[in-house]
Amino acid sequence: MSGGKKGKVDPYYQKDPPKRARGTDPQSQMKSYKNAVKPLRIEVGANGKKKYVYRCEHCGEEFKTDKRKKHRRAFHDKKCQYEWHKY
């Protein structure tokens, strides 16, 4: 373990074990959309990419994103999120 030296421990073994490769750990896998906010509609463009349409929780304005929301609330920018959270 320490290369033949008695009484000494290799510093590598005193550290935390190495991290697993990405995707093998169950916690590193994608979150479930079960509790996420549902999009109003899904639009498919001419190039085949999906756009998810949501309604902002604070101002009620509709907005489009390329990625699906994984959270319980949808805000179109940080300002609306801050104002909603403040009150």
BABALO-945794 format. One record per residue: residue number from 1; residue in one letter; x, y, z of N, C-alpha, C in turn. Coordinates in steps of 0.1 Angstrom, whole numbers, plus 5000, padded with zeros to 4 digits. Atoms other than C-alpha are relative to their C-alpha. Layout:
tigu drengu nx ny nz cax cay caz cx cy cz
NUM A X Y Z X Y Z X Y Z
...
//
This chain:
tigu drengu nx ny nz cax cay caz cx cy cz
1 M 5008 4988 5000 5000 5000 5000 5009 5013 5000
2 S 4992 4988 5000 5027 5025 5008 5014 4998 4993
3 G 4988 5002 5008 5054 5011 4985 5011 4993 5008
4 G 4990 5008 4992 5072 4989 5011 5005 5007 5012
5 K 4995 4993 4988 5077 5015 5038 4990 4997 5012
6 K 5009 5004 4988 5064 5003 5072 4997 5011 5008
7 G 5004 4990 4991 5044 5025 5094 4995 5013 4994
8 K 5005 4988 5007 5037 5051 5068 4989 4997 4990
9 V 5011 5002 5009 5005 5055 5048 5001 5009 4988
10 D 5000 4992 5012 5004 5067 5013 4990 5011 5001
11 P 5009 4989 4999 4988 5102 5012 4988 4998 4991
12 Y 5012 5002 5009 4965 5090 4984 4989 4994 5007
13 Y 5011 5007 4993 4946 5067 5007 4994 5008 5012
14 Q 5005 4992 4990 4941 5094 5033 4989 5010 4995
15 K 5010 4992 5007 4920 5114 5008 4987 4993 4998
16 D 5013 5006 5003 4884 5108 4999 5002 4991 4988
17 P 4998 5009 5011 4879 5080 4974 4997 5008 4987
18 P 5002 4993 5012 4879 5091 4937 4985 5001 4996
19 K 5014 4998 5005 4847 5104 4921 4997 4990 4990
20 R 5004 5010 5010 4827 5080 4900 4998 5008 4987
21 A 5002 4994 5013 4823 5087 4863 4986 5005 4999
22 R 5013 4994 5001 4794 5109 4853 4990 4990 4994
23 G 5011 5009 5005 4762 5090 4848 4999 4987 5007
24 T 5000 5013 4993 4771 5060 4869 4994 5002 5014
25 D 5006 4997 4987 4760 5077 4902 4985 5003 4998
26 P 5014 4998 5002 4722 5076 4906 4996 5015 5003
27 Q 5003 4986 4997 4722 5112 4920 5004 5009 4989
28 S 4996 4991 5011 4739 5126 4889 4991 4998 4988
29 Q 5009 5001 5011 4712 5114 4866 4989 5011 5000
30 M 5010 4988 5002 4685 5138 4853 4989 4999 5010
31 K 5011 4999 4991 4658 5150 4876 4987 4995 4993
32 S 5013 5004 5005 4622 5138 4872 4992 5013 4997
33 Y 5009 4988 5003 4597 5162 4857 4987 4998 5007
34 K 5013 5003 4993 4570 5148 4880 4994 5012 5007
35 N 5004 4989 4992 4568 5179 4902 5003 5013 4993
36 A 4996 4988 5008 4579 5204 4875 4987 5007 4995
37 V 5011 4993 5006 4557 5231 4861 4998 4995 4986
38 K 5003 5006 5014 4539 5219 4829 5000 5012 4990
39 P 5000 4990 5010 4544 5239 4797 4986 5002 4995
40 L 5013 4997 5006 4513 5256 4782 4999 4992 4987
41 R 5000 5007 5013 4523 5242 4748 5014 4997 4996
42 I 4987 5003 5006 4552 5227 4729 5000 5003 4985
43 E 4999 4996 5014 4561 5243 4695 5012 4994 4994
44 V 4988 5005 5007 4583 5226 4670 5003 5009 4988
45 G 4996 4991 5011 4602 5249 4646 5003 4992 4987
46 A 4997 5005 5013 4611 5244 4610 5012 4991 5000
47 N 4988 5008 4999 4645 5230 4620 4998 4988 5009
48 G 5002 5012 4992 4629 5204 4642 5002 5002 5015
49 K 4998 4997 4985 4638 5220 4676 4988 5003 5007
50 K 5012 4998 4991 4613 5221 4704 5002 5014 5007
51 K 5001 4988 4991 4603 5254 4721 4989 4998 5010
52 Y 5010 5002 4990 4585 5251 4754 4995 5014 5004
53 V 5007 4987 4997 4560 5279 4762 4995 4999 5014
54 Y 5005 4999 4986 4554 5289 4798 4994 5013 5003
55 R 5006 4987 4995 4535 5316 4817 5008 5004 5013
56 C 4993 4995 4988 4555 5337 4842 4991 5000 5012
57 E 5008 5000 4987 4543 5332 4878 4997 5014 5005
58 H 5001 4987 4994 4548 5369 4886 4991 5009 4991
59 C 5007 4990 5009 4537 5390 4856 4990 4994 4991
60 G 5009 5007 5009 4517 5364 4836 5003 5001 4986
61 E 4996 5000 5014 4536 5370 4804 5005 4986 4995
62 E 4996 5012 5006 4541 5341 4781 5014 5001 4995
63 F 4987 5000 5005 4577 5332 4772 5004 4986 4995
64 K 4996 5012 5006 4595 5305 4752 5015 4997 5005
65 T 4987 5004 4997 4626 5285 4762 5004 4987 4992
66 D 4995 5012 5007 4647 5258 4745 5000 4988 5009
67 K 4999 5011 4990 4650 5237 4777 4987 4999 5008
68 R 5011 5002 4991 4622 5222 4798 5003 5004 5014
69 K 4998 4996 4986 4618 5236 4833 4999 4988 5009
70 K 5000 5011 4990 4626 5212 4862 4995 5005 5013
71 H 5004 4994 4987 4613 5235 4889 4985 5001 5001
72 R 5014 4999 4998 4579 5240 4904 4994 5013 4995
73 R 5004 4987 5005 4577 5276 4892 5007 5005 4988
74 A 4994 4995 5013 4584 5294 4859 5000 5015 5000
75 F 4998 4986 5001 4598 5329 4857 5008 5003 4987
76 H 4993 4997 5012 4610 5346 4825 5013 5007 5002
77 D 4986 4995 4997 4639 5364 4842 5002 5001 5015
78 K 4997 4999 4986 4656 5369 4875 4992 5011 5007
79 K 5007 4989 4994 4638 5402 4881 4986 4996 5005
80 C 5013 5005 4996 4604 5386 4881 5001 4990 5012
81 Q 4999 5010 4989 4616 5358 4903 5003 5007 5013
82 Y 4997 4993 4988 4630 5383 4928 4988 5007 5005
83 E 5012 4993 4996 4599 5404 4929 4989 4990 5006
84 W 5009 5010 4995 4577 5373 4933 5004 4995 5014
85 H 4995 5005 4988 4599 5360 4961 5000 5010 5011
86 K 5000 4989 4990 4600 5394 4979 4987 5001 5007
87 Y 5013 4998 4994 4563 5394 4984 4994 4986 5002
//
